[in-house]
Amino acid sequence: MNAMTRRIVIGTAAVSMAVSLAACGKAGDDKKGSADSGSKTKIGLLLPENKTARYETLDKPLFIEAVKKDCADCEVVYNNAAGDVGQQKQQFEQQIADGIKVIAISSVDAEKSAAWVADAHKKGVKVVAYDRAIVGADAYVSHDNEKIGKLQGQAVLDALGSKAAGSNLVMINGDEKDPNAGLFKKGAHEALDGKIKIAYEASGEWDPKIAGEKMTAAISSVGKGKIDAVYSANDGMAGGIITSLSNAGIKDIPVGGQDAELPGIQRIIAGTQTFTIYKSPKQLAPTAAQFAVNLLQGKDIGASGKTDGVPSTLLEPTVVNKDNIESTVVKDGIYQASAICVKDIAAKCTALGIQ
């Protein structure tokens, strides 16, 4: 083979290699296109904060499990905003940028989230409002939040019995940016107003530390021996409130909560918390997951009604006290009796038949 022939052969090989590499590049582009199409089977889940234990321990895993059951090829992309509205906005926008077409979001700030939803719709993205209503969402699932407040208020009155009319109540409400907090508050006032004196009221912002500080301020304002009961909008804050009461030497007064968190259940058994509200995540998460999958697949959402024009399903809450722990959170498999009945309260568990 002469030099010219060798140059031709080498040149031809180089061209072939270039074509091959170009083809590989094309294949890589196709692969990228496949990944993009994969985003069509992704569902976003954005939860608002991690100070309330239920979001990480119950809502997240149950939602993921339910999505997989309804759509084996679907993947859940999860973020928690840690109570930061700016961070949640960034997470929401990033999921849209990543090509996710359905996002289930429990908003940090519902008013601001409504604008995000409107922008998402312009990009063909559908939104499930998870447990917290958002104006303009494509679907909404929660519990009857005003009813929850009424149940909480009535449970406080029931705990006080005939002494309610002459009692002083401290109310520590949820974060005012959360629309549910307003509904809990409204429902509670409907049950309480005119039947008990509300001696002090403030927002605990869903933060146990802040709630404890507000309780300390209430003790100073109302007087140590003049507080007869405490309404706490959720269990997390109830923990901070009960610590504050204990530090002030106040005990044996009704304290309510919500969410049926494990520490709340344990405090009910111990006798430092009176009740909680059980909103079964075994109903909430699967319903939200079904809505998300149906929206992704272009099916009928399957909602049972509408809330402010948004297709919605509102689930029934339950008051839990020491008498029905076994028949609610234990029976539903939310907590094992062995996880609830730690050493300090084991004897009380046995007495209540929790096993």
N, C-alpha and C positions, 0 to 999 in steps of 0.2 A: 504494500500500500504506500503510494507516494505521499509526499507532504501535503499536496493539495487535497488528495482524497481524505487524508486524516482530518484536515481542517473541516471538510464538508461533513464528515461523520460526527466529529465533535460538535460542530454547529447544530447539526440535526438533533443530536442528543440533548444539547442545551435547550433547544426549542421545545423538545418533547418534555424535558424536565419542567420548563417554565409553564407549559400547558398543564402538566400534571399538578404543579404547585397551585396554579390558578384554579384547577378543578378541586384541589384540596381546600383552597380558600373558599370556593363556592360551597363545598360541602360544609365547611365551618359556618358559613352564612345560613345554610339550611338548618344546621343544628341550632343556631341562634334563633332562627325562626320557629323551630320546634319548641325551644324554651319559652318564646313569647306566647306560642299557642298554649303552652303548659300553664301560663298564667290564667287561662280561661277556666282552669279547674281549681284555682286557688280562691279561698275565701278569707277575708281579713277579719280578725277579731281584735278590737281595741277596748280594753277595760280601763277604768278611770284611776284607780289607786290601789295601793297594796297595804295600807294600814288596816283596812277591813279584811280579815283573813279569808273570807269566803271566796274572793275573786280568784286567788291563786290556787286554793285547795279544792274548790268545788266547781265554780263556774267554768273556768278554763278547761280542766280535763273533761268535764261532762259535755261541754260544747264540742270539743274535738272528737270525742267518742261518738257523739250523735251525728256529726257531719260524716264521719267515716262509715257509719252504719247506713246513712241515706245515699252516700256517694263514695263508693270505694276508691275512685280515682282522685277524689278531691284532697287538697292539702290546706290546712289552716295556717295562716301567717299571723302570729300573735305579737301584740305589744301591750305593755302596761304604762300608763302615763305618769304614774306616781303622784297624782294630784296636780300635775302641771298642765294647764290648758295649752300653753305654747308648745310643749312637747307633744301633746296629743294631736295638735294641728299638724305638726311636722310628720308624725307617724301616719296620720290620715293621708296627707299629700304624698308621702313616700309610697304608700301602698297603691295609690292611684298611678303614680309614675311607674311603678313596677308592673302595671297592667292588670291589677286585680279589679274585677268587675262587680263584686259584691262585698260590702264591708258591714259587719255587725259592730256597732259602737255603743258603749255605755259612756255617755259624755261627761266630761269634767264640768263643762259649762254649756248647757243646752242652748242658750240664746246665741252664743258664738258658733256652736256646731250647726245651727240652722243655715248659716251662710255657707259653711263648708259643703253641706248637703246640696244646696242649690248649685254650687260650682261643680260638684261631682256629677250631677245630672247632665250638665252640659258636655261632660266627657263620657257619657254612657255608663256611669257607675251607679249602682243601686245601693241603698242603705237601709239596714235593719236597725231601728232604735232598740237597743237591748236594755231593758229594765228602766231606762230613763227616756221619757218622750222627747222627740225632736220634731219641730214643725217642718213639714215637707218630706219626712222620711217615707220610704216605700212600704215599710211595715213596722209594727211596734208590738213588742211583747213585754209584759210586766205583770205585776199583781195589781189588784185594786188598791192603789196607794192611799186614797182618802179613807177607804174602809180600814186599812192598816192603822191609820191614825186614830180612828174611832175605837178600834179594838184596843189599842194601847191606852187611850184615855179611860175607857170603861174598865180595863183591867186594873188601873190605878184605883179607881173608885171602888171596885169590888174588893180590892185588898184592904182598903180602909173601912169598908162597911158603913155602919151607922155614924162613924166618926168623920166621914168625908166632909160634911157641910161645915164643920168648924175647923178644918185643917188647912195648913199652908203648904202649897205645892211649889216646887222649883221645876221649871221646864228648861231643859237643855236641848235645843232643836238642832237639826242637821245644817249642812252647808247651804246657804241661800242661793248659791249658783246652781244647785241641783234642783230641778223642778219637782222631783219626788219629795224633797224635804219640805217644800211648801205645801204639798198635798197631805203629808203626814201631819204637819202642824195644823192645817185647816181641819182635818178630821178629828184630831185630838181636841182642839178647841170646841168643836161641836159636841163632843162627849163631856167635856169638863166644865165649860163656861156655865156659871150660875149654880154649880154643884160643889165647887171647891174654890178657895181663894188662891189665885196664882200670884204668889208673893215675889217671884223673881223669874225672869225669862231672858234667855240669851241663846246665841248660836254657838255650838261647840265645834262647828266646821268639820264634822266627821273625824275629829282628831282627839284621841284619848287624853293627850297632854293638855290641849286647850280646854276640853270639857272639864278636866280636873281643876284647872285654874278658874274656870267660870263657877264651878261648884264652891271653891274656896271663897270666891268673891260673894257668892250667894249667902254662905254661912256668915260672913262678916256683915252683909247688908241686912239679912233677915233676923239673925241671932241664932246662936248655937242650939238652943233648946226649943226653937220655934219652927223648925222644918219637920214636916210630918211625912212627906213623900217626895220622890223625885221621878219626873218623866225624862227619860233619856231616849232620844230618837233611834239609837242603835246600840248594840252590845259593846262595840269597841269603846264608845264614849262612856258607857256604863262602867266599864272597868276603871277608867280614870276617875269617874265620879265616886265610885265606891272606895277607891284609895283615899281620895280627899275626905270623904265622910269618916273613914277609919282613922285617919290622921287627926281629925278633930274630935275623936271619941264619940261619934254618932253612929249608932247601930240599931238594928231591928226596925228600920223604916222601909216601906215598900220602894223598890227601885225597879223600873221596867226597862226594856230594851227592844231590840229587833235584830233579826238575821239568824237566830239560833246558832251562833258561833259556838265552837267547842268550849272556850273559856266561859261564855255566858251560861251554857248548860251546866257547867261545873259549879259556877257561882250559885245557880238556882238550887242545886243539890246541897251546896254548903250552907245556903240560907242567907247569903249576902245580896243576891238579886232575886226578885220576885217572879218575873216572867220575861219571856221574849216572844217575838213573832216569827213563826216558821214560814218562810217563803220557799217552797221546795225547789231547789236548783235542778232536781230530777224532772221537774216539769218545765221550768224556765229555760234552761240551757237547750234541751232537745227541741222545744218549740221554736226558739230563735234559730237553731241550726236548720230545722226544717224550712223555715221561712227563707233563710239564706240560700239553701240548696234549690228550692223551688224558683227563687228569683234567678239564680244562675242558669237553671235549665229551662227557663221560660214557661214554667208551669203556674197554675193558680196558686196563690200564696197559701191559702188554706186558713185564713184568719176567721175568727168567729164573729167579728163585728168591726166597728170603726171607733176611733178616738180622735176627735177634732179632725175628722176627714181621713185619717190614716188607717188603713186596714190593720186591725189589732186583735190580740187575744189577751184578756186580763184574767189572771189565775187567782184562785181563792187562797187567802192567807189563814193561818191558824195560830191562836194563842197557845203557847206552851208554858206550863208551870211544872212544879215537881210531880204533879199527879199524872201527867200524860207524856212524859219524856220517853218512856218505853214504847208507847203506842204511836209515836210520831217519828222522831229522828232516829231512834234505834230500829224500829220496825222497817222504816224506809231504807235502812242501810247507810244513812248519811254518816253515822258514827257507830263504831262497835262499842259495846258496853265496856269492854276491857280498856278502850282508849279514854272513855269518860271517867270510869271509876278508878282513878288513881288512888294511891295509898291514903291520902288525907281524907278522902270522902268515901272510901270503900264501904265502911259500915253503914253510912247513910244511904248509899246505893242499894245495899242489901235490904235495908228497911223499906225502901221504896219499890222493891221488886225489879230493879234494873239489873239485868243479867244477860 
